[in-house]
Amino acid sequence: MLYLVGLGLGDAEDITVKGLRAVRGCSRVYLEAYTSVLTVGKEALEEFYGKQLILADRDLVEQRADDILKDADVTDVAFLVVGDPLGATTHSDLVLRAVHAGIPYRVIHNASIMTAVGCCGLQLYNFGETVSLVFWTESWRPESFYDKICSNRAAGLHTLCLLDIKVKEQSIENMMRGKKVYEAPRFMTVNQAAEQLIQIIRGRRGEGEELGLTEDTVCVGVARLGSAHQAIRTATLSQLASCDLGAPLHSLVVTGRLHPLEVEMLRLNAEPNALQHLMDQ
C-alpha cells in the first residue's frame, strides 16, 4: 500500500499516532521536501520515527514518481508531506498513478495552514480563494494574486496568501549550461509579500484604478504556526512591510469584512497604530 501521511506544522511530534504506526511499518519512507518545511530537520524526524527518510524533491515527485511507487503493490511505502497530504499543494497525481497501477492507497490527514490560520482570530468560513505570492524577478512580476485578493474583499471575504518557497532551485545560467548547481533555499517573508503588494497598489493607483485594498488595509502576518515559537501580528499592510516575524515559514492574511468577534480576536495581536484602522474597517 501507498500511505500519504500528513506531518502537521510544528516538529517531529506533530505526526498522528495513526501516521506514526504507518511510517514505522513501511519498507521505504519518502519525505516531500519542496512545498513546505518543518521547524526541525530530516535527522530529527528520522530519530523520532525510527526510520531512514528518502528526500523527495520536485524532480522525483513530478518526473520520476514511478520510483516512489516501485514495489508498492507488494510492500508498504510512505510519502510524508508537511501539513496535510492533500492540503495547500495536492498530490493527486501520485494517487492517480497508484490507482492506475493497481496499488491501494491511504491518506492519513493532519493539520495544515489552511485550517491552522484560524488561530489568528478570523473565522475559517469567512475566507475566500487562497492565493500564492511568488518571488518577483527582474523580468517576471505577475500581479494576478492582487486581483484575486480584491475579488475576495469585494465579497467581504478574507484571503490566505501562501508565500513562495524556493528549494533546490537552479539559476537560469546553470540550467542553460546543464550544471546541477542549486541556489540557496529562499523563503518569502511577510514583509517581502507586503512590499510586493504595496508596489502593485501604487502602480494601480497611478493608473487611476479603483483600489480593492490599500496600504492601510488591516492584514495579519503569521509565522511558524503550530510550533512553540509561532508568531501572529495584526497590522496595516504598510506596517507589515517593515515587520520582522523571524524564521520561516510565513503566511499573510488580507482581511475582508470583519465580524465584531473577529475584531476582538484580532486585537489580541494588533500593533497599536493598527487598532484605529481595525475599527474603521
KETI-599866 format. One record per residue (C-alpha): residue number from 1; x, z, y. Coordinates in steps of 0.02 Angstrom, whole numbers, plus 50000, padded with zeros to 5 digits. Example, Ala and Ser with C-alpha at 12.3 -4.5 7.8 and 13.67 -1.06 7.14 Angstrom:
BEGIN
@pos = 1, X = 50615, Z = 50390, Y = 49775
@pos = 2, X = 50684, Z = 50357, Y = 49947
END
This chain:
BEGIN
@pos = 1, X = 50000, Z = 50000, Y = 50000
@pos = 2, X = 50049, Z = 49973, Y = 50181
@pos = 3, X = 50024, Z = 50127, Y = 50289
@pos = 4, X = 50012, Z = 50107, Y = 50478
@pos = 5, X = 50047, Z = 50282, Y = 50542
@pos = 6, X = 50024, Z = 50346, Y = 50719
@pos = 7, X = 50158, Z = 50468, Y = 50780
@pos = 8, X = 50069, Z = 50537, Y = 50933
@pos = 9, X = 50152, Z = 50552, Y = 51102
@pos = 10, X = 50270, Z = 50700, Y = 51102
@pos = 11, X = 50402, Z = 50731, Y = 50970
@pos = 12, X = 50428, Z = 50731, Y = 50782
@pos = 13, X = 50298, Z = 50867, Y = 50753
@pos = 14, X = 50154, Z = 50766, Y = 50826
@pos = 15, X = 50129, Z = 50666, Y = 50667
@pos = 16, X = 49971, Z = 50717, Y = 50573
@pos = 17, X = 49979, Z = 50808, Y = 50406
@pos = 18, X = 49899, Z = 50656, Y = 50326
@pos = 19, X = 50027, Z = 50542, Y = 50406
@pos = 20, X = 50174, Z = 50650, Y = 50355
@pos = 21, X = 50116, Z = 50651, Y = 50174
@pos = 22, X = 50105, Z = 50463, Y = 50175
@pos = 23, X = 50278, Z = 50443, Y = 50252
@pos = 24, X = 50360, Z = 50559, Y = 50127
@pos = 25, X = 50283, Z = 50463, Y = 49983
@pos = 26, X = 50343, Z = 50290, Y = 50040
@pos = 27, X = 50492, Z = 50196, Y = 49974
@pos = 28, X = 50527, Z = 50114, Y = 50143
@pos = 29, X = 50483, Z = 50178, Y = 50316
@pos = 30, X = 50493, Z = 50068, Y = 50472
@pos = 31, X = 50492, Z = 50136, Y = 50649
@pos = 32, X = 50421, Z = 50016, Y = 50777
@pos = 33, X = 50544, Z = 50029, Y = 50921
@pos = 34, X = 50496, Z = 49910, Y = 51060
@pos = 35, X = 50324, Z = 49954, Y = 51131
@pos = 36, X = 50348, Z = 50141, Y = 51158
@pos = 37, X = 50464, Z = 50288, Y = 51125
@pos = 38, X = 50452, Z = 50473, Y = 51089
@pos = 39, X = 50548, Z = 50607, Y = 51183
@pos = 40, X = 50661, Z = 50627, Y = 51031
@pos = 41, X = 50770, Z = 50501, Y = 50943
@pos = 42, X = 50769, Z = 50421, Y = 50771
@pos = 43, X = 50883, Z = 50556, Y = 50698
@pos = 44, X = 50762, Z = 50696, Y = 50743
@pos = 45, X = 50620, Z = 50602, Y = 50659
@pos = 46, X = 50723, Z = 50572, Y = 50503
@pos = 47, X = 50767, Z = 50756, Y = 50490
@pos = 48, X = 50586, Z = 50814, Y = 50509
@pos = 49, X = 50510, Z = 50680, Y = 50396
@pos = 50, X = 50646, Z = 50693, Y = 50265
@pos = 51, X = 50656, Z = 50503, Y = 50258
@pos = 52, X = 50776, Z = 50371, Y = 50319
@pos = 53, X = 50696, Z = 50258, Y = 50450
@pos = 54, X = 50723, Z = 50072, Y = 50475
@pos = 55, X = 50711, Z = 50021, Y = 50658
@pos = 56, X = 50587, Z = 49879, Y = 50681
@pos = 57, X = 50622, Z = 49781, Y = 50839
@pos = 58, X = 50512, Z = 49644, Y = 50912
@pos = 59, X = 50603, Z = 49508, Y = 50815
@pos = 60, X = 50575, Z = 49594, Y = 50648
@pos = 61, X = 50391, Z = 49632, Y = 50679
@pos = 62, X = 50343, Z = 49466, Y = 50757
@pos = 63, X = 50460, Z = 49343, Y = 50670
@pos = 64, X = 50505, Z = 49424, Y = 50504
@pos = 65, X = 50352, Z = 49527, Y = 50461
@pos = 66, X = 50364, Z = 49470, Y = 50280
@pos = 67, X = 50520, Z = 49578, Y = 50264
@pos = 68, X = 50414, Z = 49730, Y = 50305
@pos = 69, X = 50281, Z = 49682, Y = 50178
@pos = 70, X = 50404, Z = 49640, Y = 50039
@pos = 71, X = 50351, Z = 49726, Y = 49875
@pos = 72, X = 50214, Z = 49823, Y = 49967
@pos = 73, X = 50096, Z = 49766, Y = 49829
@pos = 74, X = 50191, Z = 49873, Y = 49703
@pos = 75, X = 50263, Z = 50012, Y = 49811
@pos = 76, X = 50212, Z = 50109, Y = 49967
@pos = 77, X = 50282, Z = 50054, Y = 50136
@pos = 78, X = 50252, Z = 50142, Y = 50303
@pos = 79, X = 50254, Z = 50066, Y = 50476
@pos = 80, X = 50267, Z = 50201, Y = 50610
@pos = 81, X = 50201, Z = 50175, Y = 50786
@pos = 82, X = 50217, Z = 50292, Y = 50935
@pos = 83, X = 50042, Z = 50342, Y = 50991
@pos = 84, X = 49907, Z = 50260, Y = 50886
@pos = 85, X = 49946, Z = 50111, Y = 50773
@pos = 86, X = 49804, Z = 50009, Y = 50850
@pos = 87, X = 49808, Z = 50083, Y = 51024
@pos = 88, X = 49890, Z = 50008, Y = 51177
@pos = 89, X = 49977, Z = 49872, Y = 51076
@pos = 90, X = 49883, Z = 49822, Y = 50919
@pos = 91, X = 49971, Z = 49770, Y = 50761
@pos = 92, X = 49829, Z = 49666, Y = 50695
@pos = 93, X = 49947, Z = 49527, Y = 50642
@pos = 94, X = 50033, Z = 49642, Y = 50518
@pos = 95, X = 49864, Z = 49697, Y = 50449
@pos = 96, X = 49806, Z = 49518, Y = 50428
@pos = 97, X = 49967, Z = 49469, Y = 50342
@pos = 98, X = 49945, Z = 49613, Y = 50220
@pos = 99, X = 49765, Z = 49563, Y = 50184
@pos = 100, X = 49812, Z = 49382, Y = 50155
@pos = 101, X = 49950, Z = 49437, Y = 50036
@pos = 102, X = 49829, Z = 49546, Y = 49938
@pos = 103, X = 49913, Z = 49707, Y = 49996
@pos = 104, X = 49797, Z = 49854, Y = 50031
@pos = 105, X = 49825, Z = 49946, Y = 50194
@pos = 106, X = 49776, Z = 50109, Y = 50275
@pos = 107, X = 49780, Z = 50160, Y = 50458
@pos = 108, X = 49817, Z = 50342, Y = 50499
@pos = 109, X = 49768, Z = 50370, Y = 50680
@pos = 110, X = 49844, Z = 50486, Y = 50810
@pos = 111, X = 49835, Z = 50523, Y = 50997
@pos = 112, X = 49880, Z = 50382, Y = 51116
@pos = 113, X = 49899, Z = 50361, Y = 51303
@pos = 114, X = 49726, Z = 50280, Y = 51302
@pos = 115, X = 49645, Z = 50448, Y = 51268
@pos = 116, X = 49779, Z = 50573, Y = 51321
@pos = 117, X = 49768, Z = 50509, Y = 51500
@pos = 118, X = 49608, Z = 50611, Y = 51514
@pos = 119, X = 49718, Z = 50763, Y = 51545
@pos = 120, X = 49740, Z = 50704, Y = 51725
@pos = 121, X = 49561, Z = 50755, Y = 51758
@pos = 122, X = 49473, Z = 50587, Y = 51754
@pos = 123, X = 49333, Z = 50557, Y = 51630
@pos = 124, X = 49375, Z = 50426, Y = 51500
@pos = 125, X = 49207, Z = 50337, Y = 51504
@pos = 126, X = 49238, Z = 50301, Y = 51689
@pos = 127, X = 49389, Z = 50191, Y = 51650
@pos = 128, X = 49381, Z = 50002, Y = 51657
@pos = 129, X = 49501, Z = 49872, Y = 51586
@pos = 130, X = 49677, Z = 49934, Y = 51552
@pos = 131, X = 49814, Z = 49832, Y = 51634
@pos = 132, X = 50001, Z = 49811, Y = 51609
@pos = 133, X = 50126, Z = 49808, Y = 51751
@pos = 134, X = 50283, Z = 49709, Y = 51715
@pos = 135, X = 50454, Z = 49713, Y = 51797
@pos = 136, X = 50467, Z = 49578, Y = 51929
@pos = 137, X = 50616, Z = 49461, Y = 51935
@pos = 138, X = 50679, Z = 49350, Y = 52075
@pos = 139, X = 50583, Z = 49202, Y = 52005
@pos = 140, X = 50433, Z = 49287, Y = 51923
@pos = 141, X = 50317, Z = 49400, Y = 52022
@pos = 142, X = 50144, Z = 49399, Y = 51938
@pos = 143, X = 50000, Z = 49484, Y = 52030
@pos = 144, X = 49859, Z = 49470, Y = 51903
@pos = 145, X = 49862, Z = 49657, Y = 51869
@pos = 146, X = 49816, Z = 49689, Y = 52052
@pos = 147, X = 49661, Z = 49580, Y = 52037
@pos = 148, X = 49606, Z = 49672, Y = 51879
@pos = 149, X = 49628, Z = 49840, Y = 51965
@pos = 150, X = 49522, Z = 49778, Y = 52111
@pos = 151, X = 49388, Z = 49717, Y = 51990
@pos = 152, X = 49382, Z = 49889, Y = 51909
@pos = 153, X = 49371, Z = 49976, Y = 52077
@pos = 154, X = 49231, Z = 49860, Y = 52134
@pos = 155, X = 49133, Z = 49925, Y = 51984
@pos = 156, X = 49180, Z = 50105, Y = 52027
@pos = 157, X = 49298, Z = 50119, Y = 51878
@pos = 158, X = 49471, Z = 50194, Y = 51859
@pos = 159, X = 49618, Z = 50090, Y = 51794
@pos = 160, X = 49752, Z = 50145, Y = 51673
@pos = 161, X = 49911, Z = 50048, Y = 51710
@pos = 162, X = 50035, Z = 50039, Y = 51566
@pos = 163, X = 50211, Z = 50016, Y = 51635
@pos = 164, X = 50340, Z = 49894, Y = 51571
@pos = 165, X = 50468, Z = 49938, Y = 51438
@pos = 166, X = 50623, Z = 49833, Y = 51408
@pos = 167, X = 50710, Z = 49875, Y = 51245
@pos = 168, X = 50838, Z = 49762, Y = 51159
@pos = 169, X = 50813, Z = 49626, Y = 51289
@pos = 170, X = 50936, Z = 49483, Y = 51320
@pos = 171, X = 50985, Z = 49410, Y = 51486
@pos = 172, X = 50941, Z = 49227, Y = 51512
@pos = 173, X = 51127, Z = 49185, Y = 51516
@pos = 174, X = 51161, Z = 49268, Y = 51348
@pos = 175, X = 51006, Z = 49188, Y = 51272
@pos = 176, X = 51065, Z = 49015, Y = 51327
@pos = 177, X = 51237, Z = 49047, Y = 51255
@pos = 178, X = 51166, Z = 49114, Y = 51094
@pos = 179, X = 51253, Z = 49281, Y = 51117
@pos = 180, X = 51175, Z = 49433, Y = 51031
@pos = 181, X = 51214, Z = 49543, Y = 51181
@pos = 182, X = 51074, Z = 49657, Y = 51239
@pos = 183, X = 51035, Z = 49735, Y = 51406
@pos = 184, X = 51024, Z = 49924, Y = 51428
@pos = 185, X = 50847, Z = 49990, Y = 51398
@pos = 186, X = 50738, Z = 50000, Y = 51553
@pos = 187, X = 50575, Z = 50094, Y = 51578
@pos = 188, X = 50467, Z = 50063, Y = 51731
@pos = 189, X = 50434, Z = 50220, Y = 51832
@pos = 190, X = 50279, Z = 50268, Y = 51929
@pos = 191, X = 50368, Z = 50243, Y = 52096
@pos = 192, X = 50425, Z = 50068, Y = 52045
@pos = 193, X = 50247, Z = 50023, Y = 51994
@pos = 194, X = 50179, Z = 50092, Y = 52157
@pos = 195, X = 50307, Z = 49995, Y = 52258
@pos = 196, X = 50260, Z = 49830, Y = 52173
@pos = 197, X = 50075, Z = 49861, Y = 52208
@pos = 198, X = 50113, Z = 49901, Y = 52390
@pos = 199, X = 50208, Z = 49738, Y = 52408
@pos = 200, X = 50057, Z = 49644, Y = 52341
@pos = 201, X = 49941, Z = 49739, Y = 52459
@pos = 202, X = 50048, Z = 49696, Y = 52610
@pos = 203, X = 50055, Z = 49514, Y = 52557
@pos = 204, X = 49867, Z = 49502, Y = 52533
@pos = 205, X = 49837, Z = 49592, Y = 52699
@pos = 206, X = 49949, Z = 49465, Y = 52785
@pos = 207, X = 49841, Z = 49326, Y = 52712
@pos = 208, X = 49685, Z = 49407, Y = 52785
@pos = 209, X = 49614, Z = 49452, Y = 52616
@pos = 210, X = 49489, Z = 49594, Y = 52598
@pos = 211, X = 49585, Z = 49729, Y = 52504
@pos = 212, X = 49523, Z = 49810, Y = 52345
@pos = 213, X = 49647, Z = 49953, Y = 52365
@pos = 214, X = 49769, Z = 50009, Y = 52498
@pos = 215, X = 49922, Z = 50119, Y = 52519
@pos = 216, X = 49802, Z = 50266, Y = 52544
@pos = 217, X = 49708, Z = 50243, Y = 52381
@pos = 218, X = 49717, Z = 50401, Y = 52276
@pos = 219, X = 49813, Z = 50374, Y = 52114
@pos = 220, X = 49884, Z = 50482, Y = 51975
@pos = 221, X = 50059, Z = 50467, Y = 51906
@pos = 222, X = 50088, Z = 50538, Y = 51731
@pos = 223, X = 50248, Z = 50556, Y = 51631
@pos = 224, X = 50291, Z = 50609, Y = 51454
@pos = 225, X = 50111, Z = 50651, Y = 51409
@pos = 226, X = 50098, Z = 50754, Y = 51251
@pos = 227, X = 50269, Z = 50834, Y = 51272
@pos = 228, X = 50311, Z = 51009, Y = 51331
@pos = 229, X = 50381, Z = 50930, Y = 51490
@pos = 230, X = 50237, Z = 50818, Y = 51540
@pos = 231, X = 50209, Z = 50787, Y = 51724
@pos = 232, X = 50050, Z = 50744, Y = 51819
@pos = 233, X = 50047, Z = 50703, Y = 52005
@pos = 234, X = 49894, Z = 50656, Y = 52108
@pos = 235, X = 49940, Z = 50571, Y = 52271
@pos = 236, X = 49910, Z = 50417, Y = 52376
@pos = 237, X = 49991, Z = 50256, Y = 52318
@pos = 238, X = 50117, Z = 50265, Y = 52460
@pos = 239, X = 50164, Z = 50444, Y = 52414
@pos = 240, X = 50191, Z = 50395, Y = 52233
@pos = 241, X = 50309, Z = 50256, Y = 52289
@pos = 242, X = 50435, Z = 50391, Y = 52335
@pos = 243, X = 50392, Z = 50512, Y = 52195
@pos = 244, X = 50513, Z = 50554, Y = 52053
@pos = 245, X = 50424, Z = 50604, Y = 51893
@pos = 246, X = 50584, Z = 50611, Y = 51791
@pos = 247, X = 50620, Z = 50538, Y = 51620
@pos = 248, X = 50509, Z = 50407, Y = 51535
@pos = 249, X = 50379, Z = 50362, Y = 51484
@pos = 250, X = 50272, Z = 50343, Y = 51641
@pos = 251, X = 50096, Z = 50278, Y = 51670
@pos = 252, X = 49995, Z = 50254, Y = 51829
@pos = 253, X = 49808, Z = 50279, Y = 51855
@pos = 254, X = 49718, Z = 50200, Y = 52004
@pos = 255, X = 49557, Z = 50293, Y = 52037
@pos = 256, X = 49387, Z = 50216, Y = 52064
@pos = 257, X = 49227, Z = 50307, Y = 52115
@pos = 258, X = 49254, Z = 50494, Y = 52089
@pos = 259, X = 49131, Z = 50618, Y = 52016
@pos = 260, X = 49138, Z = 50790, Y = 52101
@pos = 261, X = 49203, Z = 50866, Y = 51940
@pos = 262, X = 49343, Z = 50737, Y = 51936
@pos = 263, X = 49388, Z = 50781, Y = 52116
@pos = 264, X = 49405, Z = 50963, Y = 52070
@pos = 265, X = 49515, Z = 50921, Y = 51921
@pos = 266, X = 49625, Z = 50805, Y = 52024
@pos = 267, X = 49652, Z = 50945, Y = 52149
@pos = 268, X = 49749, Z = 51042, Y = 52016
@pos = 269, X = 49897, Z = 50922, Y = 52029
@pos = 270, X = 49871, Z = 50848, Y = 52202
@pos = 271, X = 50001, Z = 50827, Y = 52337
@pos = 272, X = 49945, Z = 50923, Y = 52495
@pos = 273, X = 49929, Z = 50768, Y = 52602
@pos = 274, X = 49826, Z = 50681, Y = 52468
@pos = 275, X = 49683, Z = 50806, Y = 52475
@pos = 276, X = 49600, Z = 50730, Y = 52628
@pos = 277, X = 49608, Z = 50556, Y = 52551
@pos = 278, X = 49535, Z = 50631, Y = 52393
@pos = 279, X = 49386, Z = 50696, Y = 52491
@pos = 280, X = 49365, Z = 50535, Y = 52590
@pos = 281, X = 49366, Z = 50429, Y = 52433
END
